[in-house]
Amino acid sequence: MSEFNLTLAAARALHLAAQGMLQPRRRKAAEPDVIAAIRQMGMLQIDTISVVARSPYLVLWSRLGDYDPAWLEQHLAEGRLFEYWAHEACFVPIEDYGLYRHRMIDPAAMGWKYSETWMRERAGEVEQVLSHIRKHGPTRSSDFERTDGKAGGWWAWKPEKRSLEVLFTSGALMIARRHNFQRVYDLAERVHPAWDDSQMPTMAETRRQFALRAVKAIGVCKAAWIPDYHRTRRPHVDPDALVDEGLLLRARVAGWDEPVYIHPDHRELAERAAAGLLAPTVTALLSPFDPIVWDRRRALELFNFDYRLECYTPADKRRYGYFTLPILRRGVLAGRIDAKAHRREGVFELKSVVLEPGVRVSERFTTDIAAAVMRCARWHACPEVRISHAVPAAFGSALNASPAFRDSAG
């Protein structure tokens, strides 16, 4: 077969298969499954918002089901993962360190993530931070007492924290582990002693690898989607050139003018998708920073799902809620839930449940969503679910009447 022809539904199925979200797991997750899931995605984006589980834990839960979140930090502390700027701040498999080394060598190209001015004007203070870590070992920002008289806050980092971050972006420091989700910094040569810059691939090979890995992770990929996955800069690799080299496959999706690309490792999946044999059966709540939805344009073009994270939008201007979780139901992004885990009370609150226009509500649909919500709630140690608002309202009533919810309330 020289070129695959896919329906839109088949393209969605292939994408979900590549992301490990086609069908539910058949066995309970174990520690190695965490690193396997991250390798399959290529990275795991980090975010600290915790109205529900922090994003990296939630992304893994969507794929693994119930698992021990401590396994993620264990992989980091034991050197199987490292942290760096990938799509954004991400956990990345340590074997991919060399692909990001070019960014560390040229940190000024990272924009706001690095400040040449700070490094130049505060060189003495930066060196003091480095000296402290050389002498005392792994260090948290909180180990430095604030002396500038300012209050804390996201945009009011104390000087030592800013120095730690620019040193991290430049590759001088790495994250040795996390403590209560706070970064613990150490010298790169102590965190990753096996690395030598002689191992670094050329920039041309790095660009090629990022393009190939993006296509593999996305499963079925327009050329315009490739750069966003690893946030690569121009010049971008031409995927048609990779097809000519036999490194990618070209395909067509019904209704789309431009071609899409598929990694050869997914050839068998593509054949099954083209034959209509990939059936998505997963129903799960997704993090806003899940690779399935983090590229808003791709989510719109592939799933017809217009998604925007509104936590940075003023409350009176929000349409759906603070931290809405997309609902993936059997290959369709069917709606979104603004949830909050009240852990002390053991209550998982659905502040807002909004279905997409045109979604057909059936008993099976309601059962699928109710079961996914209850699995998420119980993983948050919240055995009770409460719905505050739903659109349509009848769906909220149907959820409340579902056996899963009745069992939780009883």
Salt bridges, closest charged atoms under 4 A:
GLU3 OE2 - ARG252 NE 3.59
GLU31 OE2 - ARG80 NH2 3.63
ASP33 OD2 - ARG25 NH2 3.01
ASP33 OD1 - ARG27 NH2 2.88
GLU78 OE1 - ARG80 NH2 2.19
GLU83 OE2 - ARG178 NE 2.71
GLU83 OE1 - ARG183 NE 3.10
GLU88 OE1 - LYS113 NZ 3.76
GLU88 OE2 - ARG231 NH1 2.55
GLU95 OE2 - ARG39 NE 2.72
ASP96 OD1 - ARG213 NH1 2.62
GLU125 OE1 - ARG122 NH1 3.04
GLU127 OE2 - ARG134 NH1 2.92
ASP143 OD1 - ARG140 NH2 3.85
ASP148 OD1 - ARG146 NE 2.68
GLU165 OE2 - LYS161 NZ 3.12
GLU165 OE2 - ARG183 NH1 2.92
ASP186 OD1 - ARG190 NH2 2.76
ASP197 OD1 - ARG101 NE 2.79
GLU205 OE1 - ARG208 NE 3.37
ASP228 OD2 - HIS87 ND1 3.80
ASP228 OD1 - ARG231 NE 3.15
ASP240 OD1 - ARG250 NH2 3.00
GLU245 OE2 - ARG208 NH1 2.99
GLU258 OE2 - LYS222 NZ 3.29
ASP265 OD2 - LYS216 NZ 2.88
ASP265 OD2 - HIS263 ND1 3.81
ASP290 OD2 - ARG63 NH1 2.71
GLU301 OE1 - LYS222 NZ 3.29
GLU349 OE1 - HIS342 NE2 2.74
GLU356 OE2 - ARG336 NH2 2.61
ASP368 OD2 - ARG329 NH2 2.92
ASP368 OD2 - ARG330 NE 2.65
GLU384 OE2 - ARG386 NE 2.95
